[in-house]
Amino acid sequence: MPLPSSLCVYCGSRFGADTAYRDTATGLGDLIARNGITLVYGGGGVGLMGLTANAALKGGGKVVGIIPSFLLKREAGHPNLTETVVVETMHERKLQMFERSDAFIILPGGIGTLEEFFEILSWRTLGLHAKPIVIIDQGGYWQPLEALLKSIVTGGFADPINFDHVVFVKDFKDVLPAIEKMPRSPVAEKTLDRL
């Protein structure tokens, strides 16, 4: 499959405990710019999200930030983006990030990052999109999440095919090759346990 024209990155508004997270965020932003891909993200100028945006901008890339007005001050909205879209709600933010992106990358992050990931995964399992989802498991940060997803399947609450469009990689350099290999077909209708 061809490279996406835009990538949505979900990640923390903090740096995290491991300094390697910073290197991964910076490396990913640079990689996105070098490949002529537009970065779509939450619009903040802080934490890993700010580092990713700065690296993409430094590399000459296009960066679109989508941020609710109430977070504009709290997250120190990034002042130098190619485009900043100010919305009213978190729901509008996530919808615009979804609509403007061809694939999704998850870096280390907190509750907000998890919430964004699970929503986009839920939409995928419902057949609302066929966009790839790549999780960068820097230093094993997301291993508990990978184990949880496997547990959902073994526990009988999802079919294995639901997770064929989610891939875990160890290094940001593996993101684009992973996306190129991923299926773009819609998910078959969910199997339900009817009474």
Backbone torsions as a table, in degrees:
resi	resn	phi	psi	omega
1	MET	NA	147.5	178.1
2	PRO	-67.9	160.4	177.2
3	LEU	-65.0	148.1	177.1
4	PRO	-69.4	153.6	176.2
5	SER	-85.3	-20.0	178.6
6	SER	-145.8	144.0	178.4
7	LEU	-126.4	132.2	173.2
8	CYS	-93.6	129.8	177.7
9	VAL	-113.7	122.9	172.3
10	TYR	-102.7	130.7	-179.7
11	CYS	-164.4	178.0	-174.4
12	GLY	-74.5	150.6	172.0
13	SER	-90.0	6.2	173.0
14	ARG	-120.9	168.2	-178.9
15	PHE	-82.8	-25.7	-176.0
16	GLY	84.5	168.2	-173.3
17	ALA	-76.8	-29.0	-175.7
18	ASP	-97.2	123.5	-178.7
19	THR	-64.1	-19.1	178.2
20	ALA	-64.1	-26.2	177.0
21	TYR	-60.6	-37.8	179.3
22	ARG	-64.3	-43.6	179.4
23	ASP	-62.4	-39.2	179.7
24	THR	-65.5	-45.0	179.3
25	ALA	-60.9	-45.0	179.8
26	THR	-65.7	-43.8	179.1
27	GLY	-62.3	-40.2	179.4
28	LEU	-65.6	-45.1	178.8
29	GLY	-59.1	-42.5	178.6
30	ASP	-65.0	-43.4	179.2
31	LEU	-60.0	-43.4	179.4
32	ILE	-60.7	-46.5	-179.5
33	ALA	-64.3	-45.3	-177.7
34	ARG	-61.9	-24.5	180.0
35	ASN	-97.9	9.1	176.3
36	GLY	67.3	27.6	-178.8
37	ILE	-99.3	139.2	176.4
38	THR	-78.6	130.9	174.5
39	LEU	-88.7	126.3	173.3
40	VAL	-114.0	129.2	-178.8
41	TYR	-155.0	-175.2	-172.1
42	GLY	-75.3	0.0	170.9
43	GLY	85.8	-2.0	-178.9
44	GLY	-80.1	155.8	176.8
45	GLY	-107.8	27.3	-175.7
46	VAL	-127.2	162.2	173.0
47	GLY	57.3	-153.7	-178.9
48	LEU	-64.2	-32.3	179.7
49	MET	-64.9	-40.1	177.6
50	GLY	-66.1	-39.5	178.4
51	LEU	-64.3	-42.0	179.4
52	THR	-62.3	-46.7	179.7
53	ALA	-63.0	-45.0	-179.2
54	ASN	-60.4	-41.7	-179.4
55	ALA	-66.2	-40.4	178.6
56	ALA	-65.4	-42.0	178.5
57	LEU	-64.9	-43.2	179.1
58	LYS	-60.7	-33.7	178.9
59	GLY	-82.0	4.8	178.4
60	GLY	84.5	15.3	-177.8
61	GLY	-84.5	165.8	175.9
62	LYS	-92.5	131.8	-177.3
63	VAL	-129.6	123.5	178.3
64	VAL	-111.1	120.7	177.4
65	GLY	-108.5	133.2	180.0
66	ILE	-121.5	117.6	-170.7
67	ILE	-140.9	136.2	174.9
68	PRO	-69.9	149.8	-177.0
69	SER	-59.2	-35.7	-177.8
70	PHE	-70.2	-20.3	178.2
71	LEU	-95.1	-8.8	-175.7
72	LEU	-55.6	-42.7	178.2
73	LYS	-83.3	-42.6	-175.9
74	ARG	-61.5	-42.5	-179.4
75	GLU	-95.7	11.0	179.2
76	ALA	49.9	68.9	-179.1
77	GLY	-43.3	136.6	-176.0
78	HIS	-67.1	126.9	-174.1
79	PRO	-83.0	-11.1	-169.5
80	ASN	-120.5	26.4	-177.1
81	LEU	-75.2	159.4	174.7
82	THR	-63.4	-40.7	178.9
83	GLU	-148.8	132.5	173.8
84	THR	-118.1	127.3	178.4
85	VAL	-112.9	118.4	178.8
86	VAL	-100.0	122.9	-179.6
87	VAL	-117.3	174.2	-177.1
88	GLU	-91.0	-34.4	-172.6
89	THR	-128.7	163.4	174.9
90	MET	-64.4	-34.4	179.1
91	HIS	-62.5	-43.8	177.7
92	GLU	-63.8	-40.0	179.2
93	ARG	-57.8	-52.1	-176.2
94	LYS	-65.8	-36.8	179.3
95	LEU	-65.8	-43.7	179.3
96	GLN	-66.4	-39.2	177.0
97	MET	-60.9	-42.2	178.3
98	PHE	-62.7	-50.0	-175.0
99	GLU	-65.0	-29.7	-177.0
100	ARG	-90.4	2.3	-172.0
101	SER	-121.4	146.2	177.3
102	ASP	-96.7	-17.2	179.9
103	ALA	-160.3	168.0	-174.8
104	PHE	-129.5	135.6	178.3
105	ILE	-120.0	133.8	179.0
106	ILE	-115.7	119.3	173.4
107	LEU	-97.4	172.6	172.7
108	PRO	-54.1	144.2	-179.6
109	GLY	-172.7	-172.2	-175.7
110	GLY	-109.0	-145.6	-175.7
111	ILE	-60.3	-42.2	179.2
112	GLY	-61.6	-40.7	178.9
113	THR	-64.6	-43.6	177.5
114	LEU	-61.6	-43.1	-179.1
115	GLU	-62.3	-42.8	178.7
116	GLU	-64.1	-43.9	178.8
117	PHE	-60.9	-49.2	-176.4
118	PHE	-66.1	-33.2	177.5
119	GLU	-66.7	-46.1	-178.1
120	ILE	-67.9	-33.9	175.8
121	LEU	-68.0	-42.4	178.2
122	SER	-60.6	-44.2	178.3
123	TRP	-61.2	-36.7	179.9
124	ARG	-67.5	-44.3	-179.1
125	THR	-68.8	-22.6	176.1
126	LEU	-84.0	-2.7	179.2
127	GLY	80.3	18.6	-179.1
128	LEU	-81.8	-14.6	174.1
129	HIS	-158.9	166.8	178.8
130	ALA	-129.3	35.1	-177.5
131	LYS	-87.4	139.2	179.7
132	PRO	-64.9	150.5	176.9
133	ILE	-128.8	120.3	-178.8
134	VAL	-120.6	128.0	179.8
135	ILE	-108.5	120.7	177.4
136	ILE	-87.0	108.7	-175.7
137	ASP	-90.1	65.8	-178.2
138	GLN	-61.6	117.5	176.3
139	GLY	61.9	21.1	-179.9
140	GLY	81.9	11.7	-177.4
141	TYR	-54.9	-40.6	-174.9
142	TRP	-96.0	11.8	178.2
143	GLN	-58.7	-40.4	175.9
144	PRO	-61.6	-33.7	177.4
145	LEU	-67.8	-43.4	178.2
146	GLU	-60.6	-42.8	178.4
147	ALA	-63.4	-39.0	178.7
148	LEU	-63.4	-44.1	179.4
149	LEU	-62.2	-41.2	176.8
150	LYS	-64.2	-37.9	179.2
151	SER	-65.5	-34.7	177.7
152	ILE	-62.6	-39.1	178.6
153	VAL	-70.9	-50.3	-178.1
154	THR	-66.4	-25.9	177.4
155	GLY	-78.7	-5.2	175.8
156	GLY	86.4	15.6	-178.5
157	PHE	-102.7	2.7	174.8
158	ALA	-159.6	152.7	174.8
159	ASP	-86.6	148.7	179.6
160	PRO	-54.3	-33.2	-178.6
161	ILE	-61.2	-24.8	179.7
162	ASN	-62.2	-21.4	-176.9
163	PHE	-110.3	10.7	177.2
164	ASP	-67.7	-20.4	-177.7
165	HIS	-99.7	11.1	174.7
166	VAL	-119.1	126.0	179.6
167	VAL	-129.4	140.3	175.8
168	PHE	-100.7	131.0	175.1
169	VAL	-124.7	157.8	-177.8
170	LYS	-92.0	-20.6	-171.1
171	ASP	-138.2	143.6	-179.9
172	PHE	-61.4	-24.8	179.3
173	LYS	-67.0	-16.9	-180.0
174	ASP	-90.4	-3.2	-174.8
175	VAL	-64.0	-53.9	-175.2
176	LEU	-66.5	-43.2	174.8
177	PRO	-59.9	-36.4	178.5
178	ALA	-64.4	-43.3	179.6
179	ILE	-62.4	-42.4	-178.7
180	GLU	-61.8	-30.3	-177.4
181	LYS	-87.1	-14.5	-171.8
182	MET	-78.0	146.6	178.3
183	PRO	-68.7	150.1	177.1
184	ARG	-113.5	8.0	-176.4
185	SER	-77.7	149.0	177.5
186	PRO	-67.2	154.8	177.8
187	VAL	-76.0	142.3	175.3
188	ALA	-64.4	158.0	-179.7
189	GLU	-56.8	138.0	-178.8
190	LYS	-58.8	140.9	171.9
191	THR	-84.0	127.3	-179.4
192	LEU	-115.7	148.9	177.3
193	ASP	-93.5	92.8	-176.9
194	ARG	-82.1	146.4	178.0
195	LEU	-81.7	NA	NA
